[in-house]
Amino acid sequence: MKKIALPDLAEVFKITPTRKRLMIDYMAWVLLVILIIIGVSLKGSLFFSVSNLTNIIEQSAIIGVLAIGQFVVVLTGGIDLSVGANMALMAMVAGLTLPLGVFGSIGATLAAGAIIGMIAGLVVAYAEIPPFIVTFAMMAICRGLALTVTKGEAVKNVNSPLQVIGFGPPHWLVWLGLAGLVWFLLTKTRTGTNIYAVGGNREAARVTGVNPKRILILVYVISGTCGAVAGILSMARYTVAMPTAGYGYEMQTIAAVVLGGISLFGGEGRFTGAIAGVIFVAMLRNILDASNANPFWAYCVIGAVLWVAVILRGLLERIRS
């Protein structure tokens, strides 16, 4: 029986290498537009109200900060499963160091987050253990420390001086400010070029004079510091830190960066796509809340959308251009 030759999709749709790259990079924005259409159909003009849009952006701040760290780690071909547990631990550090004052508490928390990231980076770089295992262990360590130090109790401070931050500049401004710094690092500096190089081909980067171990340590320090910033924002907003906070945040950050078009193998991905992915996750939760759906359905929907994004990327990658 004679086989029927299937048409080449690259020829049918005139997909050049440049167009294929653009389709992957802007996949998150297309999905975001589709989600906006769904939101408008369910909520009408209320979806575009100032209060609703502000709520979406504000809700995306903490996940957005954590996704920044996740993005730079995934760029090197790694993954950070400890972001949620690290955030919970750092919120408790922020609460416990309040006697040092606002700036003392913030400084101590940022330093603690950077140390957590540096330890993970050192183990990944020098012990050459897969990042999945290293950060999974770090997740358990952070969660265990948070529970042990506080004996499982919440850290509360109703009159927390960190409320100055909570009631001060919107948290999304902190997120976008930090995103701007990391965007500049990745696109305008040699270090950013080296991060992409290590993710693309670690051995080739080493031959050209890049120190891959130093880059790996750096990206995990950035991720740990982002966890500290998220912890500070969480403590400032709620004036209470729970040792069990942050469950599922690692999945949401991974979903955001994958929706943004980043390659899980490293070396490819636009930072702006990750921003769109974060907004997508926050908007999805907003729509589900407006629909009076069970909030736990959000995890199912995020997982399904993640499947769709990975499948679409795989199809685009297999197209011969």
Phi, psi and omega per residue, in radians:
M1 nan 2.259 -3.063
K2 -1.315 2.289 3.133
K3 -1.340 2.482 3.106
I4 -1.613 2.139 -3.126
A5 -1.322 2.182 3.114
L6 -1.383 2.505 -3.133
P7 -1.166 2.564 3.103
D8 -1.323 2.095 -3.099
L9 -1.061 -0.592 3.126
A10 -1.086 -0.629 3.130
E11 -1.326 -0.736 -3.080
V12 -1.097 -0.816 -3.059
F13 -1.738 0.142 3.110
K14 0.940 0.847 -3.100
I15 -1.562 1.872 3.076
T16 -1.522 2.895 3.081
P17 -0.954 -0.686 3.137
T18 -1.145 -0.771 3.133
R19 -1.132 -0.679 3.125
K20 -1.089 -0.747 3.123
R21 -1.088 -0.719 3.137
L22 -1.159 -0.669 3.125
M23 -1.106 -0.671 3.107
I24 -1.231 -0.772 -3.073
D25 -1.149 -0.604 -3.054
Y26 -1.840 0.302 3.110
M27 -1.048 -0.712 -3.117
A28 -1.095 -0.666 -3.134
W29 -1.190 -0.630 3.096
V30 -1.141 -0.796 3.110
L31 -1.110 -0.596 3.122
L32 -1.157 -0.708 3.097
V33 -1.098 -0.732 3.108
I34 -1.069 -0.733 3.141
L35 -1.157 -0.637 3.088
I36 -1.091 -0.732 3.112
I37 -1.066 -0.727 3.103
I38 -1.122 -0.755 3.137
G39 -1.074 -0.748 3.125
V40 -1.142 -0.689 3.136
S41 -1.136 -0.499 -3.121
L42 -1.562 -0.652 -3.030
K43 -1.962 -0.144 -3.133
G44 1.147 -2.494 -3.086
S45 -1.179 -0.346 3.125
L46 -1.101 -0.432 -3.124
F47 -1.101 -0.610 -3.104
F48 -1.671 0.218 3.087
S49 -1.154 2.650 -3.104
V50 -1.043 -0.716 -3.104
S51 -1.135 -0.692 -3.116
N52 -1.238 -0.757 3.136
L53 -1.153 -0.679 3.089
T54 -1.105 -0.690 3.122
N55 -1.103 -0.719 3.129
I56 -1.103 -0.830 -3.113
I57 -1.139 -0.706 -3.120
E58 -1.182 -0.660 3.122
Q59 -1.172 -0.447 -3.109
S60 -1.454 -0.098 -2.993
A61 -1.112 -0.907 -3.059
I62 -1.172 -0.809 3.080
I63 -1.077 -0.651 3.141
G64 -1.099 -0.744 3.110
V65 -1.098 -0.781 3.125
L66 -1.143 -0.617 -3.134
A67 -1.171 -0.476 3.076
I68 -1.064 -0.849 3.109
G69 -1.124 -0.707 3.116
Q70 -1.075 -0.668 -3.105
F71 -1.076 -0.859 -3.084
V72 -1.180 -0.551 3.095
V73 -1.193 -0.803 -3.130
V74 -1.139 -0.514 3.086
L75 -1.007 -0.523 -3.141
T76 -1.583 0.129 -3.124
G77 1.514 0.181 3.140
G78 -1.793 -2.891 3.096
I79 -2.785 2.569 3.135
D80 -2.137 1.805 3.137
L81 -1.540 0.007 -3.058
S82 -1.711 0.074 -2.992
V83 -1.059 -0.738 -3.117
G84 -1.194 -0.799 3.128
A85 -1.155 -0.659 3.107
N86 -1.100 -0.740 3.113
M87 -1.052 -0.768 3.132
A88 -1.081 -0.772 3.135
L89 -1.126 -0.723 -3.118
M90 -1.204 -0.560 3.054
A91 -1.103 -0.666 3.120
M92 -1.229 -0.666 3.071
V93 -1.067 -0.749 3.121
A94 -1.057 -0.708 3.141
G95 -1.230 -0.710 -3.087
L96 -1.285 -0.404 -3.116
T97 -1.723 0.218 3.140
L98 -1.035 -0.525 3.076
P99 -1.015 -0.331 3.115
L100 -1.371 -0.104 -3.065
G101 1.636 2.993 -3.077
V102 -1.044 -0.928 -3.067
F103 -1.217 -0.615 3.086
G104 -1.137 -0.728 3.126
S105 -1.133 -0.773 3.141
I106 -1.124 -0.777 3.140
G107 -1.083 -0.765 3.139
A108 -1.127 -0.677 -3.129
T109 -1.203 -0.753 3.115
L110 -1.094 -0.718 3.122
A111 -1.121 -0.734 3.135
A112 -1.115 -0.735 3.116
G113 -1.106 -0.736 3.121
A114 -1.108 -0.664 3.129
I115 -1.156 -0.744 3.090
I116 -1.003 -0.813 3.127
G117 -1.138 -0.690 -3.130
M118 -1.119 -0.712 3.118
I119 -1.067 -0.811 3.121
A120 -1.083 -0.738 -3.136
G121 -1.122 -0.699 3.123
L122 -1.109 -0.724 3.139
V123 -1.161 -0.750 3.125
V124 -1.111 -0.771 -3.025
A125 -1.302 -0.760 -2.995
Y126 -1.760 -0.579 3.085
A127 -1.466 -0.269 3.124
E128 0.960 0.703 3.027
I129 -1.571 2.444 -3.140
P130 -0.932 2.370 -3.121
P131 -0.969 -0.563 3.121
F132 -1.005 -0.811 -3.116
I133 -1.217 -0.772 -3.096
V134 -1.061 -0.860 -3.068
T135 -1.333 -0.469 3.035
F136 -1.129 -0.741 3.082
A137 -1.148 -0.707 3.127
M138 -1.131 -0.600 3.069
M139 -1.041 -0.794 3.129
A140 -1.139 -0.693 -3.138
I141 -1.126 -0.816 -3.134
C142 -1.095 -0.777 -3.135
R143 -1.133 -0.720 3.121
G144 -1.121 -0.716 3.108
L145 -1.113 -0.740 -3.138
A146 -1.076 -0.689 3.134
L147 -1.307 -0.647 -3.080
T148 -1.259 -0.839 -3.084
V149 -1.052 -0.658 -3.078
T150 -1.792 0.048 -3.092
K151 0.980 0.604 3.091
G152 1.394 0.044 -3.114
E153 -1.651 2.721 3.085
A154 -1.341 2.591 3.021
V155 -1.619 2.014 -3.051
K156 -2.053 2.500 3.033
N157 -2.780 1.604 -3.049
V158 -1.061 -0.650 -3.118
N159 -1.718 0.651 -3.084
S160 -1.049 2.295 3.052
P161 -1.115 -0.293 3.079
L162 -1.208 -0.191 3.070
Q163 -1.091 -0.344 3.040
V164 -0.999 -0.675 3.085
I165 -1.327 -0.714 -3.107
G166 -1.050 -0.660 -3.124
F167 -1.813 0.121 -3.140
G168 -1.614 -2.282 -3.138
P169 -1.030 2.450 3.105
P170 -0.955 2.504 -3.088
H171 -1.120 -0.471 3.136
W172 -1.177 -0.411 3.063
L173 -1.207 -0.643 3.065
V174 -1.112 -0.767 3.123
W175 -1.042 -0.888 -3.091
L176 -1.194 -0.578 3.078
G177 -1.119 -0.790 3.098
L178 -1.140 -0.675 3.105
A179 -1.084 -0.675 3.111
G180 -1.106 -0.703 3.118
L181 -1.112 -0.785 -3.118
V182 -1.221 -0.652 3.072
W183 -1.036 -0.769 3.114
F184 -1.083 -0.752 3.123
L185 -1.029 -0.756 -3.040
L186 -1.343 -0.547 -3.009
T187 -1.859 -0.331 -3.014
K188 -2.096 0.033 -3.099
T189 -2.197 2.794 3.094
R190 -1.157 -0.589 3.116
T191 -1.058 -0.725 3.102
G192 -1.082 -0.746 3.085
T193 -1.057 -0.688 3.137
N194 -1.183 -0.597 3.096
I195 -1.091 -0.799 3.095
Y196 -1.115 -0.671 -3.115
A197 -1.138 -0.754 3.132
V198 -1.113 -0.678 3.106
G199 -1.214 -0.594 -3.126
G200 -1.287 -0.824 3.130
N201 -2.802 1.768 -3.025
R202 -1.094 -0.712 -3.110
E203 -1.201 -0.721 3.107
A204 -1.118 -0.675 3.102
A205 -1.097 -0.704 3.142
R206 -1.116 -0.715 -3.128
V207 -1.107 -0.584 -3.119
T208 -1.470 0.119 3.052
G209 1.802 0.028 3.117
V210 -1.443 2.482 3.069
N211 -1.683 1.697 -3.064
P212 -1.054 -0.635 -3.123
K213 -1.100 -0.725 3.139
R214 -1.141 -0.674 3.121
I215 -1.152 -0.738 3.137
L216 -1.082 -0.746 3.107
I217 -1.088 -0.728 -3.106
L218 -1.052 -0.810 -3.063
V219 -1.166 -0.597 3.102
Y220 -1.292 -0.540 3.024
V221 -1.125 -0.728 3.091
I222 -1.065 -0.769 3.141
S223 -1.128 -0.740 3.107
G224 -1.107 -0.689 3.105
T225 -1.160 -0.677 3.078
C226 -1.090 -0.646 3.053
G227 -1.076 -0.665 3.106
A228 -1.158 -0.754 3.108
V229 -1.069 -0.765 3.122
A230 -1.092 -0.686 3.112
G231 -1.114 -0.724 3.114
I232 -1.104 -0.777 3.130
L233 -1.097 -0.701 3.127
S234 -1.109 -0.787 3.135
M235 -1.148 -0.661 -3.131
A236 -1.179 -0.657 -3.084
R237 -1.300 -0.789 -3.002
Y238 -1.791 -0.181 -3.072
T239 0.883 0.456 3.066
V240 -2.626 2.448 3.134
A241 -2.117 2.140 3.134
M242 -1.776 2.316 3.120
P243 -1.144 -0.287 3.139
T244 -1.718 0.123 -3.122
A245 -1.214 2.774 3.034
G246 1.507 0.082 3.113
Y247 -1.107 2.308 3.111
G248 1.501 -0.126 -3.114
Y249 -1.175 -0.552 3.113
E250 -1.092 -0.676 3.120
M251 -1.154 -0.719 -3.122
Q252 -1.153 -0.677 3.126
T253 -1.217 -0.683 3.098
I254 -1.122 -0.748 3.109
A255 -1.051 -0.729 -3.111
A256 -1.092 -0.801 -3.088
V257 -1.280 -0.582 3.099
V258 -1.219 -0.719 3.057
L259 -1.057 -0.535 3.133
G260 -1.276 -0.062 3.053
G261 1.690 0.141 3.138
I262 -1.298 2.549 3.075
S263 -1.501 2.263 3.117
L264 -1.206 -0.200 3.079
F265 -1.532 -0.107 3.079
G266 1.603 2.825 3.021
G267 1.513 -0.175 -3.100
E268 -2.388 2.478 3.060
G269 2.514 2.412 3.082
R270 -1.647 2.369 -3.133
F271 -1.143 -0.612 3.135
T272 -1.123 -0.522 3.091
G273 -1.120 -0.654 3.108
A274 -1.131 -0.637 3.083
I275 -1.059 -0.787 3.113
A276 -1.097 -0.662 3.117
G277 -1.100 -0.697 3.112
V278 -1.114 -0.799 3.134
I279 -1.102 -0.641 3.107
F280 -1.036 -0.834 -3.116
V281 -1.088 -0.772 3.141
A282 -1.159 -0.698 -3.139
M283 -1.176 -0.636 3.105
L284 -1.065 -0.782 3.108
R285 -1.109 -0.687 3.141
N286 -1.088 -0.747 -3.134
I287 -1.183 -0.709 3.116
L288 -1.128 -0.683 3.099
D289 -1.117 -0.726 -3.137
A290 -1.171 -0.456 -3.134
S291 -1.534 0.057 -3.107
N292 1.022 0.510 3.111
A293 -1.418 2.754 3.068
N294 -1.035 2.145 -3.076
P295 -1.040 -0.424 -3.137
F296 -1.252 -0.260 3.071
W297 -1.139 -0.378 -3.119
A298 -1.011 -0.660 3.139
Y299 -1.117 -0.706 3.130
C300 -1.128 -0.783 -3.100
V301 -1.164 -0.735 3.117
I302 -1.057 -0.745 3.105
G303 -1.078 -0.732 3.129
A304 -1.146 -0.750 3.123
V305 -1.126 -0.640 3.099
L306 -1.076 -0.735 3.046
W307 -0.988 -0.850 -3.106
V308 -1.040 -0.780 -3.107
A309 -1.097 -0.754 -3.129
V310 -1.172 -0.709 3.124
I311 -1.124 -0.768 3.123
L312 -1.075 -0.757 3.123
R313 -1.098 -0.737 3.125
G314 -1.065 -0.732 3.116
L315 -1.106 -0.732 3.137
L316 -1.160 -0.691 -3.139
E317 -1.139 -0.545 -3.105
R318 -1.414 -0.207 3.123
I319 -1.224 2.204 3.097
R320 -1.371 2.064 -3.096
S321 -1.978 nan nan
